[in-house]
Amino acid sequence: GHWVSYDDPNWVDKDGNPMPWIPQDEYVEGQSIRVRTYLDTHHNGHMEIRACNKGSACTPTDFEGNELTFVKDVVYEGNHPAMPKDPNYPYRGMYAGGQGGSIKWFEFEYELPQGIYGDHVMLQWKYITANSCSPPGYSEYFSNKPFLPSSYWTPGLSECIPPYPNSGQRSSVWPEIFFNCAEVKILPSAPVVPTPHGRSYPANKSEFVRVNQVGYLRFATKVGVIVDSSTSPIGWQIQDASGSVVLSGVTTVYGDDAASGDHVHKADFTALNELGAYRLVAEGIGSSFEFNIATSLYPDLPHEAMNYFYFHRMGEDILAEHLIDGRYARTALHPGDSSVPPYNGWCVSCANFDLKGSWADAGDFGIYTVNHAISAWTLLNLNEMFPEAFQDGSLNIPESGNGFADVLDEVDYGSRFVRGMLPSDGGLASHKAHNHAWSAFTITVAGENAAQSSRSAMGPSTPATYAVARVNGQLARMWYAQGHDSHADVLWSAAVDAWNRAYGTNQVYSASVASPGSAVGGGDYSDGQIGDDLYAAACEMYLTALAIGDSGMQTYKDAMRGSIFFTKIDQWDWATVTGAGTLSLFAVANDLTSEDKIAIETNIVSFANSIKDSIDSEGYPSNLDFQEFGGKYPWGSNSFIMNRAIALAYAYEVTGDVMYQDYILRTLDYVMGVNAMHISYVTGYGDKSETDTHDRWAWTVGQGSFWPRGWLSGGPNNELINDYATPPGVTAAKSYAGPGTAPHAWGSKENTVNWNAPLAWVAWYVENKIVPNFEGCDGNCASKPTLKPTTKSTTKQSTKPTLNPTTKPTFKPTTKPTSKPVSTGGSPCCADRNAGYQACMRSDWCNMSSTNCSHCNGYFTPVPLEITGCCLWWSGGDCSNVIHSSNPGCHYRKSDCEGSCGGTWSPL
């Protein structure tokens, strides 16, 4: 516009000619929109957007009070942490990158205000800088978020004093302000019809309208999915039980969803927060299943998910009084596991293995060391993070009432076999034990036990031996904390023994050696990467040795810190366990440096941000990045999804930002029905829930007529289809077997210990940590202060040094690296520019080649990259006073400095 247009009532262009009104886009009142901005010269600070529906007659005061609400940072450019919402200033979109940084493009999601609509709506963008003074709230915002680089703001400046002049003039108490405007059209949202006399869409149930079949917390995000080929928005209504319309609107057209092949619309009914039963109804399509708006959604699921483990105990009778459904009571399976011979071909001089006391791994009755280890860790980790989880008496198991947490008792029973996997000849642990042939799907206990004569401990592996160390090391730590030293000593001795056997070896499991053959009588669980197993074991050994004052502590600590996986976190499962080790380092008291702890917290938040981005980018709220997984859904995809929900919980514990808890609820929306199969993957939850999973004893008793509640099925899988029921040749998200197919659907409908363990973790967390937040603050949870991880406590005194962590302090980033980085000369990877090329990017795909790396905005090089100079924006200077970490995107490479940073390179 004209250079004096801010004060000039004439709507003219730079040449003085009248300007026509040309809307740049069309929105709906209250809709979420994305706003992309470009800062050629970054001065720190934040952006705000306001609206006025008076067209060219808008004055500066007309915009005030009509602020758009900031939703999230989409992270359009670079690999920086998403800037969290400031709960005290909900309209601020905080800019990442820092003054003079390399990031120039930003994209934020904002929500349009209610009551502002019309054909002539002006959106005003306001960039409030922070290089002359700090706007109110900056100090609190950044001090509570240690994972954000210190370069993102300039502490020590005087505080800005509102109101600011509309001219944008700056001073020591006024920030420099830049403005821009956009002309748009905003349609009114459909009116709310609160009585049964309003026009209601026909509400016949439709498989194409999908919601969380259980329901939603009142103040959570609520988004349903409507499958329809239309490229135009579709009208939707929320109808109550009487058919009255209580809320309505139009869909956002997502379009084609690659994972499912569906053309997807999204209906956001977050505004619905009155308790009750409702349906989502799409115009011309039909109705969803009924769902509830409630103050609690899954109160029984934590116990039901944990009862899975008692149900699958082997070696003792399973009593009806301890089962949620007593019809599944039985006598002991495989009591003869107290003496299991090694399979022919290995350990010829060994005594038989004592493996009595275990959980059946999945639908079969095999026991697998590596898969058990991640399952045990998940359950124990919940209790170490939150000592109030599954306390004594909460699970009604045989050990209840003994004064120890039920979850500790349950895992201790299921893990007895683990230390028994160590052979008597001092060699590596057996990788697994099972029958020599697959059991029939419908069994008798006597018939299954008769197979004991053809049941063996199969060949060894290094990962299995580290798994023995991990499980027993963690269990020992927790029993020492309870004062049960004699039992803890046995566990710790087994852990130390296993570590000593495994360290320095690299034997992977081979089905061709000492077993009946590949997947004969049991799964293989082959694990070709050993470094992550060493790292995860070292973490558990270090934490326990530190807690009890063991002399080997430094050995374990050195092995842990020397690992390339140290402080890293990525997708974890039974075969990839880096994340388990790193999360233990966050959850349990230790003596790591503040820099190490900052790195752990930063990596947790970064991983969580990638997970929430996946939810936002997919057609359904699956938190799997479909492209990251190579266009496939992996075997046990639902377990991957639940593990990622745990990562989101940790991000909340780091930041206190309830956004991460909201994304956990979005994850459960997927699991409970908002998915391509239009099914709840948790048995017993929802009108259309899974009715039968691949489990021999459950099928034998119920035959699909009834099924235990609270079991998580494996989920869609097109990574490896080797059964008779999972459909081949369909899209990834639909590669899932139908009802009644359990005997032949092990590829997609199996249940396993490592799938129900994260379900139990997340279910407990939702009911005990998210529900109080979302339902205990009248919807204003975002104003809660940053919460630090729960202070740990024990119920018994121990003669060993205490394990109890103190409340974690807020760690501030250091201003300088602890030592000068040098090039390792090792294998190159895709180095992250925003981390100063000191670390590889998280994505394996980015690290695969220089070509891939270029698409990830990285630099293919060995890390850490050697410092050879710095970037200067003034003449006559040198690098002597430059803090490289203050602007890593500019100070490590000459091409960055003199390219996008606009500086001058100065060699050291």
N, C-alpha and C positions, 0 to 999 in steps of 0.2 A: 504494500500500500504506500500512500504518500508519506513522506518522511515526517510530516506533522499530523498524520491521521489519528494519533492517539487523542489529541485534543481538538481535532478538526471535525465538525459535524458532517462535513462533506465526504462522501464515500468515493474517493478518487484514487487512481493509480499514480505511479511515480511521475507520469507526464501530466497529471492533472485531469485526466479523462474519467468520466463516471465509470464505476466498476459494476458489472452485472453480478447478481447473486448466483453462484454456481456451486450447488452442494457437491462435496467431494465423496460422500458416502451416505448410506442410509442405515439407521440403527433402530432399535426398539427401546423404549423407556426401560431403564434398569438393566439393560444388556451389558455383558462384559465385552470390552473392546480391547484391541491391542494397539499401542501407540509406539511407533519407532522414531527415535531421534538420533541426530548426528551432531556430535560436539567436535568441531574442528580444533578448538583450543579448550582443553579441560581445566576448569577452575574448581574442582571438587563440588560439593553441594548436592542439590536434589531438584526434582521437577515437581510441579503441581499442575493440575488441569481443572479448569472451571467451565461452567456452561451458562449461557444466556440465550433465551428464546425470543429476543426482540430484534433479531437480525442486525441490520446496519445501524439500528438505533441503540444498540448496547453501549453502555457507559462502563467505566471501571467498577463502579459500585454495584452494577447489575450482576456481576460475576460472583461477588462475595456471597457466601452461604450456599453456593451451588457447586461445591467441590465434588469431583469424581473420587471414588474411594480406590486406593491402591490395592490390588489383589496380589500380584506377584511379579518378580523379575524373571523374564523368560530366558535371559542370558543369550542374547543374539550373537554376540561376538566374543571370542576368547574362551578361556576355560576357567574363569574365576568363579568363586562361590556366588550363588544367587543372593542378592541383597534382601535381607528379610524386611518384612513390614514393620514399621515403627508403630506399636500399639497406641502410643500417646499422640501421634500425628498421622492418622490413618490415610491421609491424602498425599503423603510424601512418597515419591519414588526415588530412593537413594541411588546415586550414581556410583558405580564401581570404577576401579582403575586408578584413581588418584590424579592429582595435578600433573600435567605433562606426561601422563601415561599413554600407552599405545592403544587403548580401547577407545574407539570413537563412535561406534554404533551401539545403541541400546534399544531394548524392546521391553516394555512393561505392559501388564494387563491391568486395566482399570474398569470399575463398574460405574455406569452412568447413573446419575441421581434420579430418584423418583420425582415426578411432578414437572420435569423439564422435557417438553416435546414440542414439535411443530415443524413447519416446512423451512423455517429460517432460524436455525440454532447455530450459535457461534461457540466453538470450543477455544478457550484461551489457554495456551501453554505458557507456563512461567518457569524459567530456569533461575533458581536462587543459588548463587555461587557461595563458596565458603572459603575464599582465600584472603578476604580482608577482615572478616569476623566470623564467628561460628554461630549459626542459627540456634535458637533455644532447643535443648534436648539432644544436641549432638554428642556431648560428653557422655551422657547416660547411654545413648544408643551404641556408641562404639566401645565403651568400656565393658558392656555386657556381652560383647560378641568377639571373643579373643580369636576366633577363626578368621576374622576379616583382617587383611594386611594393614599395618599401621600407616601406610602411605595413603590410605583412602580418605584421610582427613588431616587437618593441621591443628593438633592440640596446642594450647597456649595462647591462641588468639582471644581477643576480647569477645564477649558474647554480643551478637547482634540484638538490637533493640527495636522490636516492631512498634508501630506500623512503619513500613518502608515506603519511601516516595514512589509514586507511579512512574517517575521518570527513569527509574533504574539507577539513579546516581548512587555511588558508593562512598563510604567513609569508614572510619574505624568501628562504627556501630551500625552501619547500613551495608548490606551485601550488594554487590553489583547484580542487577536483575535483567534478564533478557526475556522478550515476549515474542510469541507468534500465535497465529490464529488459523482455524480451519472452519469452513462453512459446511454444515452437515444438515441432514434431515433426520428427525427422530420421530418415530411413530409412537403413539400411546400404546401401552400394554393393554391387553384385553381387560375389560372391567371385571372386578370381583363380584360374583353373584352369590351372596351368602344365604339365600333362601332356596327351598326346593322348587320354587316357581320359576327360577331362571332356566334358560334353554340349556339343556345338558346334551352332550354328544351321546349317541348310543354306546352302551358300555359292555358289549359282548366281549368276553375274554379273547385276547389275541396273543399268539406266540411272538408277535413282532413288537410288543410293548413290554419293556424289561426294566425291572426295578429290583432293589434289594428285597427279597421276598420276606425277610424278617422285619425290616424297617430301618428307621433312621433316628438318631438322637435329635432333639429339638433344634439345637443350634449348630448342627453339622451341615456341611455342604450336601445337597441332595440333587443328583443328576440322574435322570432316567435315560434310557436309550430306546429310540424308535427306529425300526428297520423299515425303510421305504425308499423306493427308487426316485422319488420326487427331488428335484434340485431346488425347489422353493420351500420356504419355511412352512411347517404344518402346525395348525392350531392344536393346543393341548389344554386339558383341564385336570384339576385335582377335584375329585368328587368324594364326598363322605359316604358313610354307609347308607344314607337315605337317598343318595343320588344328587344331593345339592352340590352346586359348584362353589368351592371355597377359594379357588385360585385358578388362574388361567394365563396363557401366554402363547407364544409361538416358538417353535424349535430353532435351534442353531443348526445349520446344515454342515455336518462334518464332511460328508462325502464318502468315498470308497475307503474302507478299512482293509489294509493289505493283509493283516493276519487272518481275517475271517472271510474276506470277499464280500462282506455286507456293505450296503450303502446306508450310512448311519446318520441319524439326526439325534440331537441331544436336547432334552427338556430340563431346564434348571428350575427346580421348585424349592430352592433353599429357603425362600420366604415363608414356607409352610412350617410353623412351629407350634401349632396347637395340638395338644395330645389327642390321639384318636386313631381310628382306622380309616384308611383312604385307598383310592385307586388312581392311577394315572391313566387318563383316557385321551387317545389321539383321534382327532377328527377324521372320520371316514375309515379308521383302522380298527379301533376297539380299545379294550381295557387291559391293564396289567393285572397281575394277581394283587390281592389286597395286602397292604403293608401297614405297619404301625408307626406313628410318631410317638416315641416313648422316652422315658427317663433312663431306661436300661434296656438293652437288647438281648444280651446273651448271658443272663445270670447263672444258668446251669452249665453252660458250655465248658468253662474251665475244669469242673469236676468230671464231666462226661469225657472230655478229651484226655484227661489223665487216667480215667478208669480203663481206657484202652490198654494201658501198660499192665495193670493187674490182670485183665482179661487174657493177655498174651504171656503171662508168666509160665515158664516150664520148670519142672522139677518139684512142684508141690501141687496139692489139690487146690482148685479154684472154687471158692465157696460162694454160694448164692448170697449170703449175708454181706459180702463185700462187693458184689456186682450191682450195677445200677439195674440191670435186667437179669434176674436170677435164673432165667431159663437157660443161660449159657454155662451154668456150673458144671464142673467135670472133675474127674480124678486127674492125677498128675500126668502130663505129657513128658516123655523121655526122662524118667527118674534115673535111667541108666547112664545119663550123661556124666555121672561121677567117674566113669572109666571108659573113655573114648580112645580107641587106638589111632595111631597115625596111619594115614593112607599108605599103601604099599609104595615103596620107592624113596621114602625120605625118613629120617629120624629112626633108623632101624634099631638103634640101641636105646631108644627112649622108652620110658615108662608111659603107660596110658595117661591121657590128659583128663584132669578133673574139671569138667565144664558144667557141673550142676549148678543151677541158679542163673536163669537167663530170661530174656524175652524172645519169643518167636519173632524173627526179624520182620516178616511180612505175611503174605498169604500162605507161605510154607513154614516149615519148622527148622530151617537152618539158622545158624548164628554166625554173624559176620563182623569181624573185629572193627574194620574201618567204619562201617555204617553204624554200628552200635556207638562208636566213639562220638560221632557228631550228634547223635540223639541224646546221649547222656550229657554231653556238654551243654546242649540247649536247655535242658531242664535244670541242671545245676546252675547254669549262668543266670537264669531267672531268679533263683533264690539268692545267689551272691549279689546280684544287682538290687534286689528287693527282698530283704530277709523275711518280710511278712508273708511272702508268697507260699501257699500250700503248707501252712504250719501244721503242727501236730494235731491230729483229729479232723482235719479238713477233708481228707480223702477217704475215710472209712476203709483203710487197708488193715491187714492183720497186725501191723506194727503200730497202728494208731494208739496213742496213749502212753507211748514209751518216753515222752519228753523231747523227742527229736522231730524235726520237720518231716512231714509225710513225704514230701518230694525227695528228700535226702534218703529216706528209708526205701522208697520205691526204686530209685536209681541204684542204690547200693545192692538191692536184691538182683535187679536185672543185670548188674555188672559183675557179679561174682565170677562168671565164666571167663572174664577178660584176663585176669591174672593167670588163670589156668591155661591160657593159650601159649604161655612160655614153655618150650619143651625142656625136658629134664637134662638134655645134653648141652645146655648153655647156648643154643643157637637162636635164630630169629623166630618170632612168634608165628603160629599158624594163622593164615589169612582168614580161614573160615572152617566151619564144621557143619556137615549135613549128611543126609542119606545119599546113597550111591545112585538112587533113581528118584524121580519125582513121585511124591505121594499121590494117590487118587484124590480127586477133589472132594468127594463125600467120604468121610472117614469114620472109623470108630477109634476111640482112644486106645483100645487093646490092639487093634490092627496097626495103628501108627507106631506104638511102642514095640511091636514085634519087628519093626524095621531096624531096631537098635543094633542088630548084628551086622548090618551093612551101613553103618554110620561111622564116619571117620573125621579126624582132624586133617585138613588138606594142607598143602605145601605152604612154606613160609614167605614172608615179604618184609621189607624194611618199613613200609607205611604201616603195616599191621603192628609191628613192634613199637613204633612211635605212638600208635594209638593206645597200646597198653600203658605206656608211660603217661600219656595225656589223661586218660580216664582215672587211673589210680592216683596220679599226682593231684588232680583236682579233688577227688573224693577224700584223699588224705587231708588236704588243707581244710576241708569243711568239717571233717570229724575231729581234727585237732582243735578247731575253733569251738566245738561242742564239748571238749574235755574228754572225748572217748579215745584216749591215747593208745590203748593196747590195740584196738582195731586199726586206728590210723597208722600205727607203726607197721602193721602187716601191709597195708596199702602202699605206704611210702617205700618200703623195701622193694615191693614189686615194681613200683615206678622207677626207682633208681636202677634196678636190675635191667629193666627193659631199655632204659636210656643207654646204659653202657653196652648192651648188645647191639642196639641199632646204630649208634653214632659211628660214622665212618663207613657205613655200608650203603649199598645202592641196589638192592635186589628187589625187583618188581615181581608181582605175582604172575606166574605162568600157569595157565590151565592145562598145559601139556605135560607139566611136571607134578607128580604126586597128587593127582585128582582123577576122577572118572573121565574128565574131558571138559570141553568148554560148555558151561551152563548145563551140565548133566546132574540132576538131583539138587541143584542149587545155583544161584547166580554167581557171577565171577567177581564183581566189584573190583575190576582191575584198575590200578592206580599207577600211572606211569611217571608222575611227577613226585619227587621226594622232598625237595627243598621246603615246600610249604608244610609238610608233615613234621620235619625237623623243627621249623620255626614255631609251629603251634605247640609242639611238645616242650620246646625250650621255654616258651612263655609260662606254661603251667608249672614246669619244674622250678623255674626261677621264682615265681610268686609263692609257691609253697616253701621252698628253701629259705626265702627271705623271711617268711612269716614265722618259721620255727627255728630260725637261726642255724640252718644246716650249713656245714662247711663247704658244700659243693655249689653254693649259690652263685659265686662269681663265674664258675664254669658255665652254668646254664645261661647266665646273663650275657656272657661274652658270645655264646653261640647264638643267642637271640638277637643281640645288637649287630652281630656280624652278618645276619641274614639279609638278603636283598628284599625280603618281605617285611622287614621291621617297620612298624607303624602303619603298614598298608592295610587297606580293606577293599574288598571287591566281592562279587558274588561268591557265596560259599555254599558248599554242600559236602557230602561225604568224601568226595575226591579232591576238593579244593578247600583247604581249611585255614587259609591265611586270615580270613576275617574273624574266625573263632579266637585265634591267638590274640589279635589286636583288641577285640572287644573285651577279652579277659583283662588286658592291661588297663582298660578304662574302668572296668567294674571293680577291680580288686586293688587294695592299697599296695603301693610300691615306692621305690626310691628313684624312679626315672627323673631325668632333668626336666625342668619346665619346658625346655625346647622340645623334648621328646613328647611330652604330654600335649603340647600345642599341636604338634604334627599329627598325633593320634586324633585329637578332636577335629582338626581341620579336615583330615581324610574321612572321618565319619560323616561330617556335614556335607562334604563334597559328594560322597557316594549317595547320601540321602537326597541331595538335590538332583542327581541324575535319575533317581528313582521317581521322584515326583514329576520330573519332566517327562518321563516315560508315560506316567498316568495321563498327563495332559495331552500328550501327542498321539496316543492311541485312540481308536474309535471306541473301544470298551476300556474301562478303567483297570486293565491289566497293568501291573507295574513292570512287566518285562518289556524291554526295548526290543521289539520284534527284529529290527535290523541288526542290533548288536548280537543277537543270537543266530545270525546268519539266515534269517528268514525261516527259522524252525522254532517249534515249541519243544523243549527238551523233555525227556522221560522224567516224570514227576514234576511237571511244570508248576503245579500248585504249591509244591514245597519250596521251589525257588521264590515264588510270590510271597509266601508266608515268611521266609527268611528275610526278604527285603522289607517286609513290614517291621521286623525286629530292628533293622538298620534305621528305619524312620523313627522308631521309639528312642533309640540311642541319640539321634539328632535332636530330638526334643530335650532329652536329658542334658545335652551339651548346651543348647541355646535357650531353652525355655519358650521357644516359639511354637504356639499351638497349631500352627499350619501343619507341622509334621504329624501331629496326632490326627488332624483332619484327613490327611492323606492315608493314614492307617485305616480309617473308616472307609475311605474310598476304595482301598484295597479289598476290604471285606465286602463292599458292594459287589465287586467282581465275583468273589468267591460265592456269594449268596444269591447270585442270579443275574447280575448285569454282565452277561457274557454271551458269547456267540452260540452256546448250546442252550441258552435259556433254562439253566438248571442251577440249583444250589448244590455245590460240590461237597457239602457237609451233610452227612446222613442225618435225617430227622429235622432239618431246618429249612422251612419253606414249603409252599404248596407243591412245588415240583423239585424235590430234592433227590439226591442219589439214593437208590433203594437197595443196591447190592454191590459190594466191592469184592475184589479177588481175595477172599479169605476162606480157608478150608473149614475151620471150625464154625465160623458164623454161618456159612452156607449149609453146612451139615445140619445145624440146628434149625435155622430159619428158612432155608431154601427160597429166599427172596420174599417170603410172606411177611416177615418182620426183620428188623435189623437193628443193631446197637446204634444209639444216637451219638453224635459228636465225633464221627470218623471222617477224616479228609481223604477223598479219593485222589489218585495221582494227577489227573487232569489231562487235557489234550497233549498229544505227543506224536509228532511226525518226524522226530529225530531218528528213532529206531522202532520200526513196527515189525514185531516178530511173533505176534499172536494171531488168533483167528477171528477176532471181533473188532479190533480197532480198525476203522476204515482207512484204507490207503487211497491216495490220489485225491484227497480233499485238502482244503486250506488248513493251515497249521492249527488255528483256533477251533476247528471242527473235527480234528482227528481224535475222536473220542467215541467209545463204544456205548451202545444203547442199554436200556434197562433189561435185566434178566440175563445178561451176558457174562456175569462174573467169572464162571469157570474158564472162559477162554479170552478174557480181556485184561491180562496182566500188564499189557503195555500202557493202558490208560486208566484202568479202574482198580489197580492194586491199592492196598493200604499198607503202610510201613511205619516202623518206629520213627524214622527220621522225617516223616511227613506229619504225624500227629504231634510230635514234640514241638515244632514251631507253632502249630495250631494251639496247643495248650498255653504256650508262652504268650502269644498274641491275645488269646481270649482272656487270660488273667489280666493282662495289661489294660485291655479295653475296659473291663469291668471295674478295675481297681485304680486306674490312673487317668483314663480318658473320661469315663462317666463323671467322676467328681469335678473335672475341669469344665466339661461342656454343660453339665446339668447343675453345677453348684454356683454359677456366677451369672445367672440370668442372661446368658449369651454374651457376656462381656469378658470372656476368658482371655482375650488378647491383652488385656491390661494387667494380667498377672506378672509379677516380677520373674526374672530369669531364675529357673529352678536348677539347682545343682543336683548331681546324682545323690541318691538317698544315702544318708549316713548308715553304715552297716552296724549291726549289733548282734550279740550272741546271747543265748539263754543260759549258757553254762560257762563256768570258769574253766580255763585250761591251764595246765602247768607249763604249756608251751607259750612262747611269745604270742601276744594277741594278734589276730588277723584283722581287727576292726579298722577299716579306713576312717580317717577323719573326713569331715566335710571338705570337698575339693575346693581349693581357692580358684579364683578367676586368674588364669595365667595370661600375662600380656606378652605379645610378640617381642622378641629381642630386637634391638636396633641394628645389630651387626651379626653376621654369621659367626658361629663359634670358632671356625677355622677356615682358612682360605681353601675353597674347593679346587680340586685339580682333576684333570681328565683321568679316568680310570684306564682308558685304552681298551675297555672291554667291548662286548658286543653292542652295537648301536641300537638305539630305540628312538621312539618319537618323544623328544624332550619337550616339556611344557614351558612355553615362553613365560607365562605368568608366574612360574616358579623359578624363573631365572635359569632354565635349562638344567636344573639340578636334579631333576627326577623324571622318570618315564611317565607318560600318560597312562591312565588307568585302562584304556581300551586296548585289548590284544590286537584288534584290527588295526588301530593306528600304529602300533609298534611293529606291525608285520613287514612294512616296506617303506621306503622313502616316498613312494607315490601315495600310499595311504596316508602317510604322515602329513603330506602337503595339504590333504583335504581336511586334516584335523587342526590346521594352523600351528603345527609344531615344526621342529627342526630335527632331522634324523642324524643323531650323533651319539657317541658314548657319553655317559653322564657320570658324575657331574661335569659340566662344561667348565673349563678353566677360565678364570677371570684374566683377561688380557688388557682391559682398559675400562673406560667409563664414558658416559654420555654427558656432555655439558651444554647448557643453554646460555652460557655467558662467556665472554672472551677473557683470555688471560688466566684461566684457571687450570687446575690439574685434578687428579683423582684422589689426592691425599685426604680430603675431607668428605669424600663421597661414600654414602652408605648404599651399597649395591642392592640390598634387600628392600630399600625404600621404593625402588622403581625397577623391579627385575625385568620388566618387559623392554627396557631401554638400555640397561647398563651392561648387558652380557655379550651383545653382538653389534659390530659396527653397522651391519646392514639395517638392523632394527633402529639403531640410534639415528642414522642419517636418512632413514626412510620415513616410516610412519611417525617416529618420535620427533622429527624435525630438529634434531640436535647436531652437535659436532663431536665426532669421536676423538677421544684423547687416550693414546696408548699409555700403559703403565710405564 
